[in-house]
Amino acid sequence: MLNRCMAAKDSETLSEQPETPFHDLDHYLAIPKVSGLALSPDGARLVTTVATLGAKGTEYCTALWEVDPGGVKPARRITRSAKGEAGAVFAANGDLYFTSARPDPESPDADPVSALWILPSDGGEARVALSRAGGIGGVLAAKDADTVVVAASVLAGSTDEDNDEERRKARKDNKVAAILHSGYPVRYWDADLGPAQPRLFAVESGGQLEAGKPTTVDAAPPLKLRNLTPDAGTRLRDAESVVSPDGTMIYSSFAKPLANADSRSVLVAIDVATGTRTVLLDTEGLSYFPGPVSPDGRSLVVVSESDTTPLEAPQVKLHLLDVAGTAAGESALTPLAHDWDRWARPAAWLPDGSALLVTADEDGASPVFRIGVAGGQAGQVLRLTDDAAAYTDVVVAPDGRSAYALRNSYEFPAEPVRIDLAGGGAVRLASPAERPHFKGTLERVETTAADGARVPAYLALPEGASAASPAPLLLWIHGGPLGSWNAWTWRWNPWLLVARGYAVLLPDPALSTGYGQEHIQRGWGEWGKAPFTDLMAITDAVVQRPDIDETRTAAMGGSFGGYMANWVAGQTDRFKAIVTHASLWALDQFGPTTDAAQYWLKEMTAEMALENSPHLHVENIRTPMLVIHGDKDYRVPIGEGLRLWYELLAKSQLAADENGETDHRFLYFPDENHWILQPQHAKVWYGVVEHFLARNLLDKDIPVPDELGL
């Protein structure tokens, strides 16, 4: 399915159908991407967001689609604009709210800004519910009450909405981009923080209709915002918030500044009627984040995360907080399933309040689990989905018999499903996007490390790989490092390389989630030890297979995976090529310059950082390396890539010759961040990677993309 945002002729590159979308990058980029899920209060409507490639092929745009919860009717598109729509949330009365920067028909000449739109439950076209100069971020709605809350930013010194608009206009008109900081951090991921700060606003009626004007959808009373957190400062940045079912309370994480430019998250309750803020949980060494509120409004799910130290990995636990009783603080906190050795992500309560649905990484998957809350089943964990898939965006039907979610795996991208809560298992619903076909097979493999630990992995094999025709092997190392290869990925998709004849190995070494706390702790603070030896052990095991060519192997990784690729390069010459993307190189330099230095400096001592720093082994590198980095990467700043590139050319055993030439390559993106997001840049990324691998593993000269101008 090649859906387009706007009506336009398909480009010539899409005129001929390849074997699969993975055999042609233009077709791959055109695969629709499904994300997000919202269920109406009556359970009759299920809405998701679909991103498709724009007519020019240079950007993605999004639209809202409705999916039949019964699985009978085909999915149908319910919004359409060049700017796209996202963030769908149902209000208690069935109205659908979303955000979009598309032009307001009532104010076509206004500058585009992300506004709050409403699609009425009783029909009619979408209309702007509320627009403001600083735009609208996320939307929250109470399940049982007419309460809608939005996240939006204000300039720190603004006194009200009018003043905020004036000050924004002055900065824009005078081309002022300067920001004066008094605290940390000053940037995050790819965004320069400030001078705007996040706030939570209640959405309220702003007045009366004109006398005699008929009451219609188009003549609804105007809306206004009431600032619930005017004194929050920067403490709502990256906050997680939920609204109680009755709409009276907001529960939110709230950053608490600490000494040494550090911070942790406390849990606060915000009274929607008055804006009064109360600290509910504040414990040294722990951060708290809110999960869903129970149907009766009495219990709040709380996620705690312990501070890291150089010797201790974080621990993530679930709790129930009594928000209706007289007890306060930790005395009102009850552990939930603390004997279960997984990091749970709370999703939704069952309607009768008897259990909580969560997802958690589990041995190469991320299933849905049921955790009992009441009676004799309190704390008991039951796995509801038994396939090797990852589930997200879980919502529960009003009758409590079914849940809905997005499901994905390495065999297909996200698709909506219905989960039978009594018998378990998931049934695929009619999706806005078809499953893309690929050629090849996926296997689960594993080995045992020297310390006896299990090292599992996925192995994607090309069609025809055999003893007579063994496939070259690509070792792909995941980022994080606290993560797992357990879900479909658009940025590192193995089927693109499988279509070129490579086998792709996706291991979960020490530090990976889904295998218990000990598997994480094994590699904590010692990246060059257990994670490295695990990766080499699983590679050793896989290259013994007759369908794998041991003489043609390469290693690849991004972020922590890029760090590990750099480490591998300095420790062994077993690989013919190494691709390192957005990678850590000099850990003493990286620590103070990343966007979250306070976290990094708690994780490793200076001595540990040096002991595990790849840059100290540059003289040992004799393998050709492809270095990839984006200039807007604040998580792993561009200085890491620049220093790596210089030191490869100046100090490695493949240093530049007298003409300045080298077998190493540096692919630089001036306007990309930690990820390569622009469609044509993704095409260039894969094209250069294929060129580099073919040159060093296959002795083939595959041209680099024409867009590079070489």
C-alpha positions as CSV (number, residue, x, y, z in Angstrom):
1,M,0.0,0.0,0.0
2,L,1.5,3.3,-1.1
3,N,-0.7,5.9,0.5
4,R,0.2,9.5,-0.1
5,C,-0.5,12.5,2.0
6,M,-1.7,14.6,-1.0
7,A,-3.1,13.7,-4.4
8,A,-0.1,13.5,-6.6
9,K,1.4,11.3,-9.3
10,D,3.8,8.6,-8.1
11,S,7.4,9.3,-8.9
12,E,9.1,7.4,-11.6
13,T,11.1,5.5,-9.0
14,L,7.8,3.9,-7.9
15,S,6.6,2.9,-11.3
16,E,8.3,-0.5,-11.4
17,Q,7.4,-2.9,-8.6
18,P,10.4,-4.6,-7.0
19,E,10.3,-8.2,-5.5
20,T,9.6,-6.7,-2.1
21,P,9.6,-3.1,-0.7
22,F,13.0,-4.0,0.9
23,H,14.5,-4.5,-2.5
24,D,14.0,-0.8,-3.3
25,L,14.6,2.1,-0.9
26,D,11.9,4.3,-2.5
27,H,9.3,1.6,-1.9
28,Y,10.6,1.0,1.6
29,L,10.3,4.7,2.5
30,A,6.7,4.7,1.2
31,I,5.5,2.0,3.6
32,P,2.9,3.6,5.8
33,K,3.7,3.8,9.5
34,V,1.1,3.2,12.2
35,S,1.4,4.7,15.7
36,G,-0.8,5.6,18.7
37,L,-4.2,4.2,19.7
38,A,-7.2,5.8,21.3
39,L,-10.5,4.2,22.2
40,S,-13.8,6.0,22.6
41,P,-15.5,5.8,26.0
42,D,-18.3,3.5,24.6
43,G,-15.7,1.2,23.0
44,A,-17.2,1.7,19.5
45,R,-14.4,3.7,17.9
46,L,-10.7,3.0,17.7
47,V,-8.4,5.7,16.2
48,T,-4.8,5.5,15.2
49,T,-2.3,7.7,13.4
50,V,-0.7,6.8,10.1
51,A,2.3,8.5,8.6
52,T,2.8,8.4,4.9
53,L,5.4,9.8,2.6
54,G,4.6,13.2,1.1
55,A,4.1,13.8,-2.6
56,K,7.7,15.1,-3.0
57,G,9.2,12.3,-1.0
58,T,11.0,14.6,1.3
59,E,8.9,14.4,4.5
60,Y,6.2,12.4,6.2
61,C,2.8,13.6,7.1
62,T,0.2,12.1,9.4
63,A,-3.5,11.5,9.4
64,L,-6.0,9.9,11.8
65,W,-7.6,6.7,10.8
66,E,-10.5,4.8,12.4
67,V,-10.2,1.1,12.9
68,D,-13.2,-1.2,13.5
69,P,-12.9,-2.7,17.0
70,G,-15.0,-5.7,15.8
71,G,-12.5,-6.4,13.0
72,V,-15.2,-6.4,10.3
73,K,-15.1,-3.0,8.5
74,P,-12.0,-1.8,6.7
75,A,-10.1,1.1,8.3
76,R,-11.1,4.5,7.1
77,R,-9.3,7.8,7.0
78,I,-11.0,10.6,9.1
79,T,-8.7,13.5,8.7
80,R,-6.7,15.0,5.8
81,S,-4.4,17.9,5.5
82,A,-0.9,18.8,4.2
83,K,0.2,19.6,7.8
84,G,-1.1,16.3,9.2
85,E,-2.7,15.4,12.5
86,A,-1.6,13.5,15.6
87,G,-2.2,13.0,19.3
88,A,-5.7,11.7,19.2
89,V,-7.6,11.7,22.5
90,F,-11.2,10.9,23.2
91,A,-13.1,13.1,25.6
92,A,-15.8,11.6,28.0
93,N,-18.6,12.7,25.7
94,G,-17.0,11.0,22.7
95,D,-15.5,14.1,21.0
96,L,-12.1,13.4,19.5
97,Y,-9.4,15.9,20.2
98,F,-6.1,16.1,18.2
99,T,-3.4,18.5,17.4
100,S,-2.5,19.9,14.0
101,A,-0.7,22.9,12.4
102,R,-3.1,22.9,9.4
103,P,-4.7,26.3,8.6
104,D,-7.8,27.3,10.4
105,P,-10.6,27.8,7.8
106,E,-11.8,30.8,9.9
107,S,-8.3,32.4,9.9
108,P,-6.6,31.3,6.7
109,D,-3.9,34.0,6.8
110,A,-2.7,33.2,10.3
111,D,0.8,31.7,10.8
112,P,0.5,27.9,11.1
113,V,0.9,26.7,14.7
114,S,0.1,23.4,16.4
115,A,-3.5,24.0,17.6
116,L,-6.1,22.0,19.4
117,W,-8.7,20.6,17.1
118,I,-12.0,18.8,17.8
119,L,-13.9,16.3,15.7
120,P,-17.4,16.2,17.3
121,S,-18.9,12.8,18.2
122,D,-22.2,13.6,16.5
123,G,-20.6,14.3,13.1
124,G,-19.5,17.3,11.1
125,E,-16.0,18.5,10.1
126,A,-13.2,19.1,12.5
127,R,-12.8,22.6,13.7
128,V,-10.2,24.5,15.7
129,A,-11.0,24.3,19.4
130,L,-8.2,26.5,20.6
131,S,-5.1,28.1,19.1
132,R,-2.3,30.1,20.7
133,A,1.0,31.6,19.6
134,G,3.1,29.1,21.4
135,G,1.2,26.1,20.1
136,I,-0.4,23.1,21.9
137,G,1.6,20.0,22.9
138,G,0.0,16.9,24.4
139,V,-3.7,16.5,25.3
140,L,-5.2,14.7,28.3
141,A,-8.9,14.0,28.9
142,A,-10.7,12.6,31.9
143,K,-12.5,9.3,31.3
144,D,-15.7,10.1,33.2
145,A,-15.8,13.9,33.3
146,D,-15.8,16.9,31.0
147,T,-12.1,17.7,31.8
148,V,-9.5,18.4,29.1
149,V,-5.9,19.3,29.9
150,V,-3.2,20.4,27.5
151,A,0.5,20.8,27.8
152,A,1.8,24.0,26.2
153,S,4.8,26.2,26.6
154,V,5.1,29.8,27.8
155,L,8.0,32.3,27.8
156,A,9.4,32.3,31.3
157,G,8.6,35.9,32.0
158,S,5.1,36.1,30.4
159,T,2.3,37.3,32.7
160,D,-0.6,35.9,30.7
161,E,-1.5,34.6,27.2
162,D,-1.7,38.0,25.6
163,N,1.7,39.0,27.0
164,D,3.2,35.7,25.9
165,E,2.0,36.3,22.3
166,E,3.5,39.8,22.4
167,R,6.9,38.6,23.6
168,R,7.1,35.8,21.1
169,K,6.3,38.2,18.3
170,A,9.0,40.6,19.5
171,R,11.6,37.8,19.5
172,K,10.5,36.7,16.0
173,D,10.4,40.2,14.5
174,N,13.7,41.2,15.9
175,K,15.3,37.9,15.0
176,V,16.4,37.2,18.5
177,A,17.4,33.6,19.2
178,A,19.6,34.1,22.3
179,I,18.7,32.3,25.5
180,L,19.9,33.2,29.0
181,H,20.1,30.2,31.3
182,S,20.4,29.9,35.1
183,G,20.1,26.2,35.4
184,Y,20.8,22.8,33.8
185,P,20.2,21.3,31.3
186,V,20.3,23.8,28.4
187,R,19.5,21.4,25.6
188,Y,17.8,18.0,25.1
189,W,18.1,15.5,22.3
190,D,18.0,18.0,19.4
191,A,16.2,20.9,21.0
192,D,17.8,24.0,22.5
193,L,15.8,24.5,25.7
194,G,14.3,27.8,26.6
195,P,13.3,30.5,26.8
196,A,9.9,28.7,26.7
197,Q,8.9,26.5,29.6
198,P,6.2,23.8,29.7
199,R,3.0,24.3,31.6
200,L,-0.3,22.4,32.1
201,F,-3.5,24.2,31.3
202,A,-7.1,23.4,31.9
203,V,-9.3,23.9,28.8
204,E,-12.5,25.8,29.7
205,S,-15.4,27.6,28.1
206,G,-14.3,31.1,27.3
207,G,-17.7,32.9,27.0
208,Q,-21.2,32.8,25.8
209,L,-22.7,32.6,22.3
210,E,-24.1,35.8,20.8
211,A,-27.8,36.3,21.7
212,G,-30.1,34.6,19.2
213,K,-27.3,32.7,17.5
214,P,-28.4,29.0,17.0
215,T,-26.5,26.3,18.9
216,T,-24.6,24.4,16.3
217,V,-21.2,22.7,16.1
218,D,-19.9,25.8,14.2
219,A,-21.3,28.1,16.9
220,A,-19.9,26.3,20.0
221,P,-18.8,28.6,22.8
222,P,-15.2,29.8,22.6
223,L,-12.6,28.0,24.7
224,K,-9.8,29.5,26.9
225,L,-6.8,28.1,28.8
226,R,-6.3,28.4,32.6
227,N,-2.7,27.9,33.7
228,L,-2.6,25.3,36.4
229,T,1.2,25.5,36.9
230,P,2.3,29.1,36.5
231,D,5.2,28.7,38.9
232,A,6.5,25.4,37.5
233,G,9.6,26.9,36.0
234,T,11.5,24.2,34.0
235,R,10.3,21.4,36.3
236,L,7.7,20.0,33.9
237,R,10.2,19.4,31.1
238,D,9.8,15.8,29.9
239,A,7.2,15.2,32.6
240,E,4.7,12.3,32.6
241,S,1.2,13.3,33.6
242,V,-2.2,11.5,34.0
243,V,-5.7,12.8,34.8
244,S,-8.0,11.1,37.3
245,P,-11.2,9.5,35.9
246,D,-13.4,12.2,37.5
247,G,-11.2,15.0,36.1
248,T,-10.5,16.6,39.5
249,M,-6.8,15.8,39.8
250,I,-3.7,15.6,37.7
251,Y,-0.8,13.4,38.8
252,S,2.6,14.3,37.3
253,S,6.3,13.8,37.7
254,F,8.0,17.0,38.7
255,A,11.7,17.6,38.5
256,K,13.4,18.5,41.8
257,P,16.7,20.3,41.3
258,L,19.6,18.9,43.4
259,A,23.2,19.9,44.0
260,N,25.8,19.4,41.3
261,A,23.4,20.3,38.5
262,D,21.5,17.0,39.2
263,S,17.8,16.4,39.6
264,R,15.3,13.7,40.2
265,S,11.5,13.4,39.7
266,V,9.1,13.7,42.6
267,L,5.4,12.9,42.2
268,V,2.9,15.7,42.6
269,A,-0.9,16.0,42.6
270,I,-2.4,19.1,41.0
271,D,-6.0,20.1,41.8
272,V,-7.7,21.0,38.6
273,A,-10.2,23.4,40.2
274,T,-7.6,25.5,42.2
275,G,-4.2,24.7,40.7
276,T,-3.0,23.7,44.2
277,R,0.1,21.4,43.9
278,T,0.9,18.8,46.6
279,V,4.0,16.7,46.7
280,L,3.0,13.1,47.2
281,L,6.3,11.2,46.9
282,D,9.8,12.6,47.4
283,T,12.4,10.0,48.3
284,E,16.2,10.5,48.1
285,G,17.7,8.2,45.5
286,L,14.4,7.5,43.7
287,S,12.4,9.1,40.9
288,Y,8.7,8.6,40.6
289,F,6.4,8.6,37.5
290,P,2.6,8.3,37.4
291,G,0.8,5.4,35.8
292,P,-3.0,5.1,35.2
293,V,-5.5,5.9,38.0
294,S,-7.9,3.1,39.1
295,P,-11.5,3.3,37.8
296,D,-12.7,4.4,41.3
297,G,-10.1,7.1,41.5
298,R,-8.6,5.7,44.8
299,S,-5.4,4.1,43.6
300,L,-2.6,5.5,41.4
301,V,-0.1,3.3,39.7
302,V,3.4,4.6,40.4
303,V,6.7,3.6,38.7
304,S,9.8,4.1,40.7
305,E,13.3,4.2,39.3
306,S,16.4,4.1,41.5
307,D,19.3,6.4,40.9
308,T,22.3,4.8,39.3
309,T,25.7,4.6,40.8
310,P,29.0,3.4,39.2
311,L,28.4,0.0,40.8
312,E,24.6,-0.3,40.7
313,A,22.3,-0.4,37.7
314,P,18.8,1.3,38.0
315,Q,16.0,-0.8,39.4
316,V,12.4,-0.1,38.1
317,K,9.5,-1.1,40.3
318,L,5.7,-0.8,40.3
319,H,3.6,0.4,43.2
320,L,0.1,1.4,44.1
321,L,-0.4,4.7,45.8
322,D,-3.6,5.3,47.9
323,V,-4.6,8.8,46.8
324,A,-8.0,8.7,48.6
325,G,-7.0,7.7,52.1
326,T,-5.5,9.6,55.1
327,A,-2.0,8.0,54.8
328,A,0.6,10.1,53.0
329,G,4.0,9.7,51.3
330,E,5.7,6.3,51.4
331,S,3.2,5.1,54.1
332,A,0.5,5.1,51.4
333,L,2.7,3.2,48.9
334,T,2.1,-0.5,48.4
335,P,4.6,-2.7,46.3
336,L,3.1,-4.3,43.3
337,A,4.7,-7.5,41.9
338,H,8.1,-6.7,43.3
339,D,9.1,-10.4,43.0
340,W,8.7,-10.2,39.2
341,D,12.1,-9.6,37.7
342,R,11.0,-7.4,34.8
343,W,10.7,-3.7,34.2
344,A,7.0,-3.2,33.7
345,R,5.3,-0.3,31.8
346,P,1.8,0.2,33.2
347,A,-0.9,0.5,30.5
348,A,-4.5,0.3,31.7
349,W,-6.7,-0.9,34.5
350,L,-9.5,-3.4,34.0
351,P,-12.9,-1.6,34.4
352,D,-13.7,-3.4,37.7
353,G,-10.3,-2.4,39.2
354,S,-9.3,-6.1,39.8
355,A,-6.1,-6.0,37.7
356,L,-3.7,-3.9,35.8
357,L,-2.4,-4.5,32.3
358,V,1.3,-3.8,31.7
359,T,3.9,-4.5,29.0
360,A,7.5,-5.5,29.7
361,D,10.5,-6.7,27.7
362,E,10.6,-10.5,27.9
363,D,13.1,-12.7,26.1
364,G,13.1,-11.0,22.7
365,A,9.4,-9.8,22.9
366,S,7.4,-7.3,24.8
367,P,4.1,-9.0,25.7
368,V,1.0,-7.9,27.6
369,F,0.7,-9.1,31.2
370,R,-2.1,-9.0,33.7
371,I,-1.1,-8.1,37.3
372,G,-3.7,-8.9,39.9
373,V,-4.5,-6.1,42.3
374,A,-7.4,-7.3,44.4
375,G,-8.0,-10.4,46.6
376,G,-6.0,-13.5,46.4
377,Q,-4.6,-12.6,43.0
378,A,-2.9,-9.5,44.2
379,G,0.6,-9.3,42.8
380,Q,0.2,-12.4,40.6
381,V,1.5,-11.9,37.0
382,L,-0.1,-13.6,34.0
383,R,1.2,-13.3,30.5
384,L,-1.7,-12.7,28.1
385,T,0.0,-12.7,24.7
386,D,2.2,-15.6,23.8
387,D,3.7,-14.6,20.5
388,A,7.2,-13.2,19.9
389,A,5.9,-9.7,19.4
390,A,6.0,-6.3,21.1
391,Y,2.8,-4.6,22.2
392,T,2.3,-0.9,22.8
393,D,-0.6,1.6,23.3
394,V,-2.8,-0.9,25.2
395,V,-6.4,0.3,25.9
396,V,-9.2,-1.7,27.5
397,A,-12.8,-2.1,26.3
398,P,-15.5,-0.8,28.6
399,D,-16.9,-4.4,29.2
400,G,-13.4,-5.6,30.3
401,R,-13.5,-8.6,28.0
402,S,-11.1,-7.2,25.4
403,A,-8.1,-4.9,25.1
404,Y,-6.7,-3.3,22.0
405,A,-3.1,-2.6,21.2
406,L,-0.6,-2.0,18.5
407,R,1.5,-5.1,17.8
408,N,4.8,-5.4,15.9
409,S,7.7,-7.8,15.6
410,Y,10.7,-8.3,13.3
411,E,8.2,-9.8,10.8
412,F,5.8,-6.9,10.6
413,P,5.5,-3.2,11.6
414,A,2.9,-1.9,14.0
415,E,-0.7,-3.1,13.4
416,P,-3.9,-2.9,15.6
417,V,-5.0,-6.0,17.4
418,R,-7.8,-7.1,19.8
419,I,-6.7,-9.1,22.8
420,D,-9.0,-11.6,24.5
421,L,-8.5,-10.9,28.2
422,A,-10.1,-14.2,29.2
423,G,-8.3,-16.6,26.9
424,G,-5.3,-14.5,25.9
425,G,-4.1,-14.3,22.4
426,A,-4.4,-11.5,19.9
427,V,-6.5,-11.2,16.7
428,R,-5.4,-8.8,13.9
429,L,-7.8,-6.1,13.0
430,A,-8.2,-4.4,9.6
431,S,-5.3,-2.1,9.5
432,P,-4.8,1.1,7.6
433,A,-1.5,-0.4,6.3
434,E,-0.8,-3.8,4.9
435,R,2.0,-5.9,6.1
436,P,5.0,-5.4,3.8
437,H,6.3,-8.7,2.3
438,F,9.9,-9.7,2.8
439,K,12.0,-12.6,1.6
440,G,14.1,-14.4,4.2
441,T,13.7,-16.2,7.5
442,L,13.9,-15.2,11.1
443,E,15.4,-17.5,13.8
444,R,16.0,-17.3,17.5
445,V,19.5,-18.3,18.4
446,E,21.6,-18.3,21.5
447,T,24.9,-19.3,23.1
448,T,26.5,-19.4,26.6
449,A,29.0,-16.8,27.7
450,A,32.2,-17.7,29.5
451,D,30.6,-16.8,32.9
452,G,27.7,-19.2,32.1
453,A,25.2,-16.5,31.2
454,R,22.8,-17.0,28.3
455,V,23.3,-14.7,25.3
456,P,20.2,-14.7,23.0
457,A,19.7,-13.2,19.6
458,Y,17.6,-13.0,16.5
459,L,19.2,-14.1,13.2
460,A,17.6,-12.8,9.9
461,L,18.7,-15.0,7.0
462,P,18.4,-14.2,3.3
463,E,16.6,-16.6,1.0
464,G,18.9,-19.3,-0.3
465,A,21.5,-19.1,2.4
466,S,23.0,-22.6,2.7
467,A,26.2,-24.5,3.0
468,A,26.6,-24.2,-0.7
469,S,26.0,-20.5,-0.7
470,P,26.8,-19.1,2.8
471,A,25.7,-15.6,3.5
472,P,28.0,-12.8,4.8
473,L,27.2,-11.8,8.3
474,L,26.4,-8.4,9.8
475,L,26.5,-8.1,13.6
476,W,24.1,-5.4,14.6
477,I,24.5,-4.0,18.2
478,H,21.5,-2.3,19.8
479,G,21.6,1.1,21.5
480,G,20.4,2.1,24.9
481,P,22.3,0.3,26.3
482,L,19.2,-0.6,28.4
483,G,17.1,-2.0,25.6
484,S,16.4,-5.1,23.6
485,W,16.1,-6.2,19.9
486,N,12.5,-7.1,20.3
487,A,10.5,-4.9,17.9
488,W,10.2,-3.6,14.4
489,T,12.5,-0.7,13.6
490,W,12.4,1.7,10.7
491,R,15.8,3.2,11.4
492,W,17.7,-0.1,11.6
493,N,15.7,-2.5,9.5
494,P,17.5,-5.8,8.9
495,W,15.3,-6.8,5.9
496,L,16.9,-4.1,3.8
497,L,20.3,-5.8,4.1
498,V,18.8,-9.3,4.0
499,A,17.4,-8.3,0.6
500,R,21.0,-7.7,-0.5
501,G,22.1,-11.1,0.6
502,Y,23.4,-10.5,4.1
503,A,22.5,-12.4,7.2
504,V,21.9,-10.0,10.2
505,L,22.6,-11.0,13.8
506,L,20.7,-9.1,16.5
507,P,22.0,-10.0,19.9
508,D,20.9,-9.0,23.5
509,P,24.2,-9.0,25.4
510,A,24.7,-7.9,29.0
511,L,22.8,-4.7,29.8
512,S,19.8,-5.8,27.7
513,T,16.3,-5.7,29.2
514,G,13.9,-8.6,29.3
515,Y,16.2,-11.1,31.0
516,G,16.1,-9.9,34.6
517,Q,18.1,-7.5,36.7
518,E,21.2,-9.6,36.8
519,H,21.5,-9.6,33.0
520,I,21.6,-5.8,33.2
521,Q,23.9,-5.7,36.2
522,R,26.5,-8.0,34.5
523,G,27.5,-5.2,32.2
524,W,26.9,-2.1,34.4
525,G,29.9,0.3,34.3
526,E,32.0,-2.2,32.4
527,W,30.9,-1.8,28.8
528,G,34.1,-3.2,27.4
529,K,33.8,-6.4,29.4
530,A,30.6,-8.5,29.6
531,P,28.7,-6.7,26.7
532,F,31.8,-7.1,24.5
533,T,32.5,-10.7,25.4
534,D,28.8,-11.6,25.0
535,L,28.8,-10.1,21.5
536,M,31.9,-12.0,20.5
537,A,30.5,-15.3,22.0
538,I,27.3,-15.1,20.0
539,T,29.2,-14.2,16.8
540,D,31.5,-17.1,17.4
541,A,28.5,-19.4,17.7
542,V,26.7,-18.2,14.6
543,V,29.7,-18.2,12.3
544,Q,30.0,-21.9,12.9
545,R,26.8,-22.4,11.0
546,P,27.3,-23.8,7.5
547,D,24.9,-21.1,6.0
548,I,27.1,-18.3,7.3
549,D,30.4,-17.2,5.7
550,E,32.9,-16.7,8.6
551,T,35.3,-14.9,6.3
552,R,32.9,-12.1,5.4
553,T,31.6,-10.4,8.6
554,A,31.0,-6.8,9.7
555,A,29.9,-5.1,12.9
556,M,27.4,-2.2,13.0
557,G,25.8,-0.2,15.8
558,G,24.3,3.2,16.8
559,S,24.6,5.2,20.0
560,F,25.7,2.6,22.6
561,G,25.8,0.2,19.7
562,G,28.1,2.7,18.0
563,Y,30.3,2.9,21.1
564,M,30.5,-0.9,21.1
565,A,31.4,-0.9,17.4
566,N,34.2,1.5,18.2
567,W,35.3,-0.7,21.1
568,V,35.2,-3.8,18.8
569,A,37.4,-2.0,16.3
570,G,40.1,-1.4,18.8
571,Q,40.0,-4.9,20.3
572,T,39.9,-7.2,17.3
573,D,40.4,-7.3,13.5
574,R,38.0,-10.2,12.9
575,F,35.6,-8.0,11.0
576,K,36.1,-6.8,7.4
577,A,34.2,-3.5,8.0
578,I,32.6,-1.6,10.9
579,V,29.8,1.0,10.8
580,T,29.5,3.3,13.7
581,H,26.6,5.7,14.0
582,A,26.1,8.5,16.6
583,S,28.8,6.8,18.6
584,L,30.6,7.5,21.9
585,W,34.4,7.7,21.3
586,A,36.2,9.5,24.1
587,L,34.2,8.9,27.3
588,D,36.0,11.6,29.3
589,Q,34.9,14.1,26.6
590,F,31.4,12.7,26.1
591,G,30.4,12.7,29.8
592,P,30.4,16.5,30.4
593,T,29.1,17.4,27.0
594,T,26.1,15.1,26.5
595,D,22.6,16.7,27.1
596,A,22.2,14.7,30.3
597,A,25.7,14.9,31.9
598,Q,24.2,14.5,35.4
599,Y,23.1,11.0,34.5
600,W,26.3,9.9,32.9
601,L,28.5,11.2,35.7
602,K,26.6,9.1,38.2
603,E,27.0,6.0,36.0
604,M,30.7,5.9,35.7
605,T,33.7,7.2,37.7
606,A,36.4,9.0,35.8
607,E,38.6,5.9,36.1
608,M,35.8,3.6,34.8
609,A,35.2,5.9,31.8
610,L,38.9,5.9,30.8
611,E,39.1,2.1,31.3
612,N,36.2,1.7,28.9
613,S,37.0,4.5,26.4
614,P,37.5,3.3,22.8
615,H,39.7,6.3,21.9
616,L,42.6,4.8,23.9
617,H,42.8,1.9,21.4
618,V,42.8,3.9,18.1
619,E,46.3,2.7,17.3
620,N,45.0,-0.9,17.2
621,I,42.3,-0.2,14.6
622,R,43.1,-1.8,11.2
623,T,39.5,-2.3,10.1
624,P,37.9,0.2,7.6
625,M,35.2,2.2,9.5
626,L,32.2,4.2,8.3
627,V,31.6,7.0,10.8
628,I,28.1,8.5,10.7
629,H,27.0,11.5,12.8
630,G,24.4,14.3,12.8
631,D,25.3,17.8,13.8
632,K,22.0,18.3,15.8
633,D,22.8,15.2,18.0
634,Y,22.8,16.5,21.5
635,R,22.7,13.1,23.1
636,V,26.1,12.1,21.6
637,P,27.5,15.5,20.5
638,I,29.1,15.9,17.2
639,G,32.4,16.4,18.9
640,E,32.5,12.6,19.4
641,G,32.2,12.0,15.6
642,L,34.7,14.7,14.7
643,R,37.3,13.5,17.2
644,L,36.8,9.9,16.1
645,W,37.2,10.9,12.4
646,Y,40.4,12.9,13.0
647,E,42.0,10.2,15.2
648,L,41.2,7.5,12.7
649,L,43.0,9.4,10.0
650,A,45.9,10.4,12.2
651,K,46.5,7.4,14.4
652,S,44.8,4.2,13.2
653,Q,46.7,1.6,11.2
654,L,44.6,2.7,8.2
655,A,45.6,6.3,8.6
656,A,45.4,8.7,5.7
657,D,48.1,8.5,3.0
658,E,50.2,11.3,1.6
659,N,47.3,12.3,-0.5
660,G,45.0,12.5,2.5
661,E,43.0,9.5,1.4
662,T,41.9,6.6,3.6
663,D,39.8,3.5,3.6
664,H,37.7,5.0,6.4
665,R,34.6,7.1,5.5
666,F,32.7,9.8,7.3
667,L,29.0,10.4,6.5
668,Y,27.9,13.7,8.0
669,F,24.4,15.1,8.3
670,P,24.4,18.8,9.2
671,D,20.7,18.9,10.1
672,E,20.0,15.5,11.6
673,N,19.9,14.5,15.2
674,H,20.7,11.2,17.0
675,W,18.5,9.5,14.4
676,I,18.3,10.1,10.7
677,L,14.7,11.1,10.2
678,Q,14.3,12.8,6.9
679,P,13.2,10.3,4.2
680,Q,15.8,11.2,1.6
681,H,18.5,11.2,4.3
682,A,17.5,7.7,5.4
683,K,17.8,6.7,1.7
684,V,21.3,8.1,1.6
685,W,22.2,6.4,5.0
686,Y,21.2,3.0,3.7
687,G,22.8,3.6,0.3
688,V,26.2,4.6,1.8
689,V,26.1,1.7,4.2
690,E,25.4,-0.7,1.4
691,H,28.2,0.8,-0.7
692,F,30.7,0.5,2.2
693,L,29.7,-3.0,3.1
694,A,29.8,-4.2,-0.5
695,R,33.2,-2.7,-1.0
696,N,34.8,-4.3,2.0
697,L,32.9,-7.6,2.3
698,L,31.9,-8.4,-1.3
699,D,34.7,-6.7,-3.3
700,K,31.9,-5.0,-5.3
701,D,31.7,-1.3,-6.3
702,I,28.1,-0.3,-5.7
703,P,27.7,3.4,-6.4
704,V,26.9,5.8,-3.6
705,P,23.6,7.7,-3.9
706,D,23.7,10.4,-6.7
707,E,22.4,13.0,-4.2
708,L,25.8,13.1,-2.6
709,G,27.1,14.7,-5.7
710,L,30.2,12.4,-5.9
